[in-house]
Amino acid sequence: PGWEKSADFAPRSSEWIVDKTIDFIERRKDQPFLAQVWLRDPHNPIAPTDEQRAAYPGFGGLLQGYYAVISEMDRQ
């Protein structure tokens, strides 16, 4: 078990999932494959970090959190 089991997983789940997907692709780059990636960020419970929320100071509550996790997902 790695950090994906910790409380830090929710706000960083896209990073972890994308890193694992890149590893999968790199290990199979010379053969056909299908990679279907599902990110959990925009689904409840939404759990952005304070740093992720800071990008949307003009918004509050759920909308700020939603924008923050979507931006993190896009960044990854």
N, C-alpha and C positions, 0 to 999 in steps of 0.2 A: 504494500500500500504506500502511495506517495501523498503529496500535498493535496491531491484531488479529494481526499477524505477529510480535509481540515475545513475550518470555518472560512478560510480564505478562498475556497474553491468557487463559491457562487459569483463573486465579483470578477474572478479571473478565469472563469470556465471557458470562455471563447479562446483565450490564449492557450490553455491546456489542450483543448480539442483541436485547434488549428495546428499546434506543434505536433500532436500525434498524427494528424492527417498528412502533414508535410513529410514526416518520417515514413509513413506508409507509402506515399507516392515515390519518395526517393529510393526505397527498397525495391520497388516494382517498376522502375522507370524503363526497363528493357522488356517488359511484358505487358500485355493488355490487362486492364483492371477497371473497376468501377469504384469510385469513391463518392459516397453520398454523405454529406456532412450536415448534421443538425445541431444548431447552437441553442442553448437553453436561455440565454440572456433575456429576451423579451417576454418570457413567461414567468408567471408567479411562482415563487416569490421573487420580485425584482430586488436585486441587492447590489446597487452600485457603490463604489467607494466614494469617500468625500472628494477625492481628486477627480473622479469621473463626473461627479455632480457639479464641480466648480466651473465646468465649461458652460453651464446654463444658469447663471445667477439670476436672470430675469424670470425664471420659472420656479415654481415650488411644488412640493409634494410629489404625487405620482407622475405628473407630466415631466418634471425635472428628472426623476429617476428613470423614466422610460427613455427620454432623449439621451441620457447618459449611457445607458446600457446599449442602445442602438449604435451610438457613436463608437463605443468600445468594440462592439461586434464588427462594425465596418473597418475599424483600425486594424483588427486582426486579419 
